[in-house]
Amino acid sequence: GNPVFQPDPDPDPYPDPDIPEDDGVICEERAEKLWFQFTGGLCADSENEQGVRRGRRLKGGKGGNGKSQFSCEETNFSVSEGEVVDIDINAGDFEYVKVIGNYILVEGDPSTGKSTVPTNMDVIITRRVGSGSGGQAITLHSSCSGALAIGQTFGSLMFVGFENGAQGPVGYSGK
């Protein structure tokens, strides 16, 4: 779907994630929940260990399947505070996503037989400003079999929390 999203500088009652405490903690097992914070960041600001995909040439950060795991492309993308953007997250037939304040929750849906998050996510963020409209397209590996650690950034998204059977809730958990 296309949730309409408006970044809010004070998303009360959802506190900012406790990044200093959990910064760098790696998700070690496929998660039931992943939390991202919308930051409005650019592709060039991305800091993660998933490697960058450029066309068919792969550079660094290879996962178990030998493919680069992260890509980010943008056109005329610069989000102002309070600007409304559309966010579309696609993971094959898996689209159980909630937007809460400045946060995005991707979680399993046991009623469909999928209790964990998808292996990969495609995120398209579109600005809604008239002639200056632009967008950002992000692909990242989300199954935790590759490098996915709290505090990493993927374009406009910062990974801030997760929950899985082995580690329980870590980082921001929507409370």
Secondary structure, DSSP 8 states (H G I E B T S, - for coil): ---EE---S--TTS----HHHHTT-B--S--SEEEEEE----GGG-B-SS-EEETTEEES-B-TTSSB-BEEEEES----TT--EEEEEEBTTB--EEEETTEEEEE-BGGGTB-S--SEEEEEEEE--STT--EEEEEEE-SSSS--BTT-EETTEEEEEEEETTTEEEE----
